[in-house]
Amino acid sequence: GGLVVCQKRLVQEAVDALIDNGIRGQPMKDNHNRPYKSFSDLIEGKEGRFRENLLGKRVDYSGRSVIVVGPFLPLHQCGLPREMAIELFQAFVIRGLIGRNFAPNLRAAKTMIQNKEPIIWKVLQEVMQGHPILLNRAPTLHRLGIQAFQPILVSGRAIHLHPLVCSGFNADFDGDQMAVHVPLSLEAQAEARLLMLSHKN
């Protein structure tokens, strides 16, 4: 009887350690004196399964970069780096290249973009002209944390922003980053233009 009770206790301790090592005070350790990783270690915290994989997802048609001051921009415009813009609007540029017979097919259009042929910048500018983008700075605590802008192409790798729109984002130019999102459907673009442009907020 005593042996069975002892074995039961050992099994219970092993199960406890598997679920949450250290719940009984002293964590179980391996031969190198390192605590075993339990289920709770795998799922808790920023690098845990929930926050790392299940709650955080990669988003298509989006990018992120540092913001820098663009004092000569109108309030409703932002400067988008050329390399980022061609990635974000690639699908639209491909459609423009094929539609205007600059490229015979999808593969040829992609090759033109990879080779950075001069015509792609012309098509990109035309695509961007009527296409607003959304800028978001985390944490988004109120509605001004995400606003729409009319993008223009700029050199370098940073997003250019007028200093007077920064207060809504609670942003400054000491290394803050912003996320860029491209609204895809016509309804989303119209909503961004009518409701979310920075000079309308």
Secondary structure by P-SEA (a helix, b strand, c coil): caaaaaaaaaaaaaaaaaaccccccbbbbccccccccccccccccccccccccccbbbbcccbbbbbbbbccccccbbbbbaaaaaaaaaaaaaaaaaaacccccaaaaaaaaaaccaaaaaaaaaaaccbbbbbbcccccccccccccccccccccbbbbcccccccccccccbbbbbbbbbccaaaaaaaacccccccc
